[in-house]
Amino acid sequence: MGTMDSKNLHRLIPKICTGEYTQKELLAFVNLVQKISLSYLKYQEIIGKHIRWERREQSRELEDMAIDCVAGLFMRNEQNEFVQLKRYFEPHLSKTPPPDSVELLILLRRLVIKKTKQELSRIFKERDPEGAKIIRNIRVAVKNARDLGTFREMGREYIYFRQESRVGAVGAGGNGYGDGYAEDFNSEPEEPDPVYLRKDKPTIPEKVLRSQYLDYYNPKDHVSTSIRKMLKVVESDTRYQNYLPTDVIARLIRHTNLEIVRSRLLAQIEERSPLDYVKMQEINQAKRNVLKKIKAKIQKQYVASGKISPEKGEIYYKTLADVLEDITHSKKIESYYRHLRKYMPELTQKKYRREERTIFEYLGKLTKKWFREYLKDLL
């Protein structure tokens, strides 16, 4: 898209808001919005984010993703108006004098980048809901820990032991998990000292970190304890930097947990007792009870009121039965979107977000909540 489009924004955007645009003008505006979103995605790749699913340079994945990210901005109401664009731009257009094309381009960039960030976050969660949950838990743990801090560098987030907390923490008398807090601990420390962080040293290889972390690992550890144990590895080895990337910590927590779960499952298979058999029967009964309740909920609240068709109600029910099956057999939990697509092959992420997500994800959360309640009584 040439610069001409952005120079004409003072004429184009009012037309988009009032609905007085031609098809050619709308296409020009959509192309400009996609171009802004695509530029942001490319920038994220440059600073080290893994945006593409396929990781193939020749694919049009980024272009498609940009369109997917901004599609929500072009949702229309019953009057065929672009609701979000009108709501965002009209207060600015009503000012005297109205904004010129340069100001409108700045406003448009702000809107498109915000929308792209939101949608990117959703796309990543749909791809990897478990990974997103671990990252969220890590951030909460760091925020609530007095001895842990974060900083960003080249678009990547890092976690470290705050220097103030390390007085007497390593070596005899300190366990490295906060027993040796400095008396004058400051809850708002200054920027971490590059010398203390050993920024001139290389990052520890993940294999080395993993093998040493397993010496400290305990399956019952909280996330904050796991983080401290990993940081203790790099703190005590002066060959490496004294901090770790958040994504590396998340990956290690996830893989370690998966291995422990896998080994436990194998042990259960080898040593299943009559009591285990009875428990499994009870769990299956709990599953049947939940599915009965969810079927009634779908029929009464959604099918009977005409919010969804009987056919869609049946698809929702079958999909939620699959979700419960995965949970009870400790399989990898797929996203709701992927589960639903098995019964609705034509479903796209865009269509899922627009038409299915609100009702279906509410039913999914309800299914899991009821199942948890039954299991609490059983176990």
Secondary structure as a PSIPRED ss2 file (coil, helix, strand):
# PSIPRED VFORMAT (PSIPRED V4.0)

   1 M C   1.000  0.000  0.000
   2 G C   1.000  0.000  0.000
   3 T H   0.000  1.000  0.000
   4 M H   0.000  1.000  0.000
   5 D H   0.000  1.000  0.000
   6 S H   0.000  1.000  0.000
   7 K H   0.000  1.000  0.000
   8 N C   1.000  0.000  0.000
   9 L H   0.000  1.000  0.000
  10 H H   0.000  1.000  0.000
  11 R H   0.000  1.000  0.000
  12 L H   0.000  1.000  0.000
  13 I H   0.000  1.000  0.000
  14 P H   0.000  1.000  0.000
  15 K H   0.000  1.000  0.000
  16 I H   0.000  1.000  0.000
  17 C H   0.000  1.000  0.000
  18 T H   0.000  1.000  0.000
  19 G C   1.000  0.000  0.000
  20 E C   1.000  0.000  0.000
  21 Y C   1.000  0.000  0.000
  22 T C   1.000  0.000  0.000
  23 Q H   0.000  1.000  0.000
  24 K H   0.000  1.000  0.000
  25 E H   0.000  1.000  0.000
  26 L H   0.000  1.000  0.000
  27 L H   0.000  1.000  0.000
  28 A H   0.000  1.000  0.000
  29 F H   0.000  1.000  0.000
  30 V H   0.000  1.000  0.000
  31 N H   0.000  1.000  0.000
  32 L H   0.000  1.000  0.000
  33 V H   0.000  1.000  0.000
  34 Q H   0.000  1.000  0.000
  35 K H   0.000  1.000  0.000
  36 I H   0.000  1.000  0.000
  37 S H   0.000  1.000  0.000
  38 L H   0.000  1.000  0.000
  39 S H   0.000  1.000  0.000
  40 Y H   0.000  1.000  0.000
  41 L H   0.000  1.000  0.000
  42 K H   0.000  1.000  0.000
  43 Y H   0.000  1.000  0.000
  44 Q H   0.000  1.000  0.000
  45 E H   0.000  1.000  0.000
  46 I H   0.000  1.000  0.000
  47 I C   1.000  0.000  0.000
  48 G C   1.000  0.000  0.000
  49 K C   1.000  0.000  0.000
  50 H C   1.000  0.000  0.000
  51 I C   1.000  0.000  0.000
  52 R C   1.000  0.000  0.000
  53 W C   1.000  0.000  0.000
  54 E C   1.000  0.000  0.000
  55 R C   1.000  0.000  0.000
  56 R C   1.000  0.000  0.000
  57 E C   1.000  0.000  0.000
  58 Q C   1.000  0.000  0.000
  59 S C   1.000  0.000  0.000
  60 R C   1.000  0.000  0.000
  61 E H   0.000  1.000  0.000
  62 L H   0.000  1.000  0.000
  63 E H   0.000  1.000  0.000
  64 D H   0.000  1.000  0.000
  65 M H   0.000  1.000  0.000
  66 A H   0.000  1.000  0.000
  67 I H   0.000  1.000  0.000
  68 D H   0.000  1.000  0.000
  69 C H   0.000  1.000  0.000
  70 V H   0.000  1.000  0.000
  71 A H   0.000  1.000  0.000
  72 G H   0.000  1.000  0.000
  73 L H   0.000  1.000  0.000
  74 F H   0.000  1.000  0.000
  75 M C   1.000  0.000  0.000
  76 R E   0.000  0.000  1.000
  77 N C   1.000  0.000  0.000
  78 E C   1.000  0.000  0.000
  79 Q C   1.000  0.000  0.000
  80 N C   1.000  0.000  0.000
  81 E C   1.000  0.000  0.000
  82 F E   0.000  0.000  1.000
  83 V H   0.000  1.000  0.000
  84 Q H   0.000  1.000  0.000
  85 L H   0.000  1.000  0.000
  86 K H   0.000  1.000  0.000
  87 R H   0.000  1.000  0.000
  88 Y H   0.000  1.000  0.000
  89 F H   0.000  1.000  0.000
  90 E H   0.000  1.000  0.000
  91 P H   0.000  1.000  0.000
  92 H H   0.000  1.000  0.000
  93 L H   0.000  1.000  0.000
  94 S C   1.000  0.000  0.000
  95 K C   1.000  0.000  0.000
  96 T C   1.000  0.000  0.000
  97 P C   1.000  0.000  0.000
  98 P C   1.000  0.000  0.000
  99 P C   1.000  0.000  0.000
 100 D C   1.000  0.000  0.000
 101 S H   0.000  1.000  0.000
 102 V H   0.000  1.000  0.000
 103 E H   0.000  1.000  0.000
 104 L H   0.000  1.000  0.000
 105 L H   0.000  1.000  0.000
 106 I H   0.000  1.000  0.000
 107 L H   0.000  1.000  0.000
 108 L H   0.000  1.000  0.000
 109 R H   0.000  1.000  0.000
 110 R H   0.000  1.000  0.000
 111 L H   0.000  1.000  0.000
 112 V H   0.000  1.000  0.000
 113 I H   0.000  1.000  0.000
 114 K H   0.000  1.000  0.000
 115 K H   0.000  1.000  0.000
 116 T H   0.000  1.000  0.000
 117 K H   0.000  1.000  0.000
 118 Q H   0.000  1.000  0.000
 119 E H   0.000  1.000  0.000
 120 L H   0.000  1.000  0.000
 121 S H   0.000  1.000  0.000
 122 R H   0.000  1.000  0.000
 123 I H   0.000  1.000  0.000
 124 F H   0.000  1.000  0.000
 125 K H   0.000  1.000  0.000
 126 E H   0.000  1.000  0.000
 127 R H   0.000  1.000  0.000
 128 D C   1.000  0.000  0.000
 129 P H   0.000  1.000  0.000
 130 E H   0.000  1.000  0.000
 131 G H   0.000  1.000  0.000
 132 A H   0.000  1.000  0.000
 133 K H   0.000  1.000  0.000
 134 I H   0.000  1.000  0.000
 135 I H   0.000  1.000  0.000
 136 R H   0.000  1.000  0.000
 137 N H   0.000  1.000  0.000
 138 I H   0.000  1.000  0.000
 139 R H   0.000  1.000  0.000
 140 V H   0.000  1.000  0.000
 141 A H   0.000  1.000  0.000
 142 V H   0.000  1.000  0.000
 143 K H   0.000  1.000  0.000
 144 N H   0.000  1.000  0.000
 145 A C   1.000  0.000  0.000
 146 R C   1.000  0.000  0.000
 147 D C   1.000  0.000  0.000
 148 L E   0.000  0.000  1.000
 149 G E   0.000  0.000  1.000
 150 T E   0.000  0.000  1.000
 151 F E   0.000  0.000  1.000
 152 R E   0.000  0.000  1.000
 153 E E   0.000  0.000  1.000
 154 M C   1.000  0.000  0.000
 155 G C   1.000  0.000  0.000
 156 R E   0.000  0.000  1.000
 157 E E   0.000  0.000  1.000
 158 Y E   0.000  0.000  1.000
 159 I E   0.000  0.000  1.000
 160 Y E   0.000  0.000  1.000
 161 F E   0.000  0.000  1.000
 162 R C   1.000  0.000  0.000
 163 Q H   0.000  1.000  0.000
 164 E H   0.000  1.000  0.000
 165 S H   0.000  1.000  0.000
 166 R H   0.000  1.000  0.000
 167 V C   1.000  0.000  0.000
 168 G C   1.000  0.000  0.000
 169 A C   1.000  0.000  0.000
 170 V C   1.000  0.000  0.000
 171 G C   1.000  0.000  0.000
 172 A C   1.000  0.000  0.000
 173 G C   1.000  0.000  0.000
 174 G C   1.000  0.000  0.000
 175 N C   1.000  0.000  0.000
 176 G C   1.000  0.000  0.000
 177 Y C   1.000  0.000  0.000
 178 G C   1.000  0.000  0.000
 179 D C   1.000  0.000  0.000
 180 G C   1.000  0.000  0.000
 181 Y C   1.000  0.000  0.000
 182 A C   1.000  0.000  0.000
 183 E C   1.000  0.000  0.000
 184 D C   1.000  0.000  0.000
 185 F C   1.000  0.000  0.000
 186 N C   1.000  0.000  0.000
 187 S C   1.000  0.000  0.000
 188 E C   1.000  0.000  0.000
 189 P C   1.000  0.000  0.000
 190 E C   1.000  0.000  0.000
 191 E C   1.000  0.000  0.000
 192 P C   1.000  0.000  0.000
 193 D C   1.000  0.000  0.000
 194 P H   0.000  1.000  0.000
 195 V H   0.000  1.000  0.000
 196 Y H   0.000  1.000  0.000
 197 L H   0.000  1.000  0.000
 198 R C   1.000  0.000  0.000
 199 K C   1.000  0.000  0.000
 200 D C   1.000  0.000  0.000
 201 K C   1.000  0.000  0.000
 202 P C   1.000  0.000  0.000
 203 T C   1.000  0.000  0.000
 204 I C   1.000  0.000  0.000
 205 P C   1.000  0.000  0.000
 206 E H   0.000  1.000  0.000
 207 K H   0.000  1.000  0.000
 208 V H   0.000  1.000  0.000
 209 L H   0.000  1.000  0.000
 210 R H   0.000  1.000  0.000
 211 S H   0.000  1.000  0.000
 212 Q H   0.000  1.000  0.000
 213 Y H   0.000  1.000  0.000
 214 L H   0.000  1.000  0.000
 215 D H   0.000  1.000  0.000
 216 Y H   0.000  1.000  0.000
 217 Y C   1.000  0.000  0.000
 218 N C   1.000  0.000  0.000
 219 P C   1.000  0.000  0.000
 220 K C   1.000  0.000  0.000
 221 D C   1.000  0.000  0.000
 222 H C   1.000  0.000  0.000
 223 V H   0.000  1.000  0.000
 224 S H   0.000  1.000  0.000
 225 T H   0.000  1.000  0.000
 226 S H   0.000  1.000  0.000
 227 I H   0.000  1.000  0.000
 228 R H   0.000  1.000  0.000
 229 K H   0.000  1.000  0.000
 230 M H   0.000  1.000  0.000
 231 L H   0.000  1.000  0.000
 232 K H   0.000  1.000  0.000
 233 V H   0.000  1.000  0.000
 234 V H   0.000  1.000  0.000
 235 E H   0.000  1.000  0.000
 236 S H   0.000  1.000  0.000
 237 D C   1.000  0.000  0.000
 238 T C   1.000  0.000  0.000
 239 R C   1.000  0.000  0.000
 240 Y C   1.000  0.000  0.000
 241 Q C   1.000  0.000  0.000
 242 N C   1.000  0.000  0.000
 243 Y E   0.000  0.000  1.000
 244 L E   0.000  0.000  1.000
 245 P E   0.000  0.000  1.000
 246 T H   0.000  1.000  0.000
 247 D H   0.000  1.000  0.000
 248 V H   0.000  1.000  0.000
 249 I H   0.000  1.000  0.000
 250 A H   0.000  1.000  0.000
 251 R H   0.000  1.000  0.000
 252 L H   0.000  1.000  0.000
 253 I H   0.000  1.000  0.000
 254 R H   0.000  1.000  0.000
 255 H H   0.000  1.000  0.000
 256 T H   0.000  1.000  0.000
 257 N H   0.000  1.000  0.000
 258 L H   0.000  1.000  0.000
 259 E H   0.000  1.000  0.000
 260 I H   0.000  1.000  0.000
 261 V H   0.000  1.000  0.000
 262 R H   0.000  1.000  0.000
 263 S H   0.000  1.000  0.000
 264 R H   0.000  1.000  0.000
 265 L H   0.000  1.000  0.000
 266 L H   0.000  1.000  0.000
 267 A H   0.000  1.000  0.000
 268 Q H   0.000  1.000  0.000
 269 I H   0.000  1.000  0.000
 270 E H   0.000  1.000  0.000
 271 E C   1.000  0.000  0.000
 272 R C   1.000  0.000  0.000
 273 S C   1.000  0.000  0.000
 274 P H   0.000  1.000  0.000
 275 L H   0.000  1.000  0.000
 276 D H   0.000  1.000  0.000
 277 Y H   0.000  1.000  0.000
 278 V H   0.000  1.000  0.000
 279 K H   0.000  1.000  0.000
 280 M H   0.000  1.000  0.000
 281 Q H   0.000  1.000  0.000
 282 E H   0.000  1.000  0.000
 283 I H   0.000  1.000  0.000
 284 N H   0.000  1.000  0.000
 285 Q H   0.000  1.000  0.000
 286 A H   0.000  1.000  0.000
 287 K H   0.000  1.000  0.000
 288 R H   0.000  1.000  0.000
 289 N H   0.000  1.000  0.000
 290 V H   0.000  1.000  0.000
 291 L H   0.000  1.000  0.000
 292 K H   0.000  1.000  0.000
 293 K H   0.000  1.000  0.000
 294 I H   0.000  1.000  0.000
 295 K H   0.000  1.000  0.000
 296 A H   0.000  1.000  0.000
 297 K H   0.000  1.000  0.000
 298 I H   0.000  1.000  0.000
 299 Q H   0.000  1.000  0.000
 300 K H   0.000  1.000  0.000
 301 Q H   0.000  1.000  0.000
 302 Y H   0.000  1.000  0.000
 303 V H   0.000  1.000  0.000
 304 A C   1.000  0.000  0.000
 305 S C   1.000  0.000  0.000
 306 G C   1.000  0.000  0.000
 307 K C   1.000  0.000  0.000
 308 I C   1.000  0.000  0.000
 309 S C   1.000  0.000  0.000
 310 P H   0.000  1.000  0.000
 311 E H   0.000  1.000  0.000
 312 K H   0.000  1.000  0.000
 313 G H   0.000  1.000  0.000
 314 E H   0.000  1.000  0.000
 315 I H   0.000  1.000  0.000
 316 Y H   0.000  1.000  0.000
 317 Y H   0.000  1.000  0.000
 318 K H   0.000  1.000  0.000
 319 T H   0.000  1.000  0.000
 320 L H   0.000  1.000  0.000
 321 A H   0.000  1.000  0.000
 322 D H   0.000  1.000  0.000
 323 V H   0.000  1.000  0.000
 324 L H   0.000  1.000  0.000
 325 E H   0.000  1.000  0.000
 326 D H   0.000  1.000  0.000
 327 I H   0.000  1.000  0.000
 328 T H   0.000  1.000  0.000
 329 H C   1.000  0.000  0.000
 330 S C   1.000  0.000  0.000
 331 K C   1.000  0.000  0.000
 332 K C   1.000  0.000  0.000
 333 I C   1.000  0.000  0.000
 334 E C   1.000  0.000  0.000
 335 S C   1.000  0.000  0.000
 336 Y H   0.000  1.000  0.000
 337 Y H   0.000  1.000  0.000
 338 R H   0.000  1.000  0.000
 339 H H   0.000  1.000  0.000
 340 L H   0.000  1.000  0.000
 341 R H   0.000  1.000  0.000
 342 K C   1.000  0.000  0.000
 343 Y C   1.000  0.000  0.000
 344 M C   1.000  0.000  0.000
 345 P C   1.000  0.000  0.000
 346 E C   1.000  0.000  0.000
 347 L C   1.000  0.000  0.000
 348 T C   1.000  0.000  0.000
 349 Q H   0.000  1.000  0.000
 350 K H   0.000  1.000  0.000
 351 K H   0.000  1.000  0.000
 352 Y H   0.000  1.000  0.000
 353 R H   0.000  1.000  0.000
 354 R H   0.000  1.000  0.000
 355 E H   0.000  1.000  0.000
 356 E H   0.000  1.000  0.000
 357 R H   0.000  1.000  0.000
 358 T H   0.000  1.000  0.000
 359 I H   0.000  1.000  0.000
 360 F H   0.000  1.000  0.000
 361 E H   0.000  1.000  0.000
 362 Y H   0.000  1.000  0.000
 363 L H   0.000  1.000  0.000
 364 G H   0.000  1.000  0.000
 365 K H   0.000  1.000  0.000
 366 L H   0.000  1.000  0.000
 367 T H   0.000  1.000  0.000
 368 K H   0.000  1.000  0.000
 369 K H   0.000  1.000  0.000
 370 W H   0.000  1.000  0.000
 371 F H   0.000  1.000  0.000
 372 R H   0.000  1.000  0.000
 373 E H   0.000  1.000  0.000
 374 Y H   0.000  1.000  0.000
 375 L H   0.000  1.000  0.000
 376 K H   0.000  1.000  0.000
 377 D H   0.000  1.000  0.000
 378 L H   0.000  1.000  0.000
 379 L C   1.000  0.000  0.000
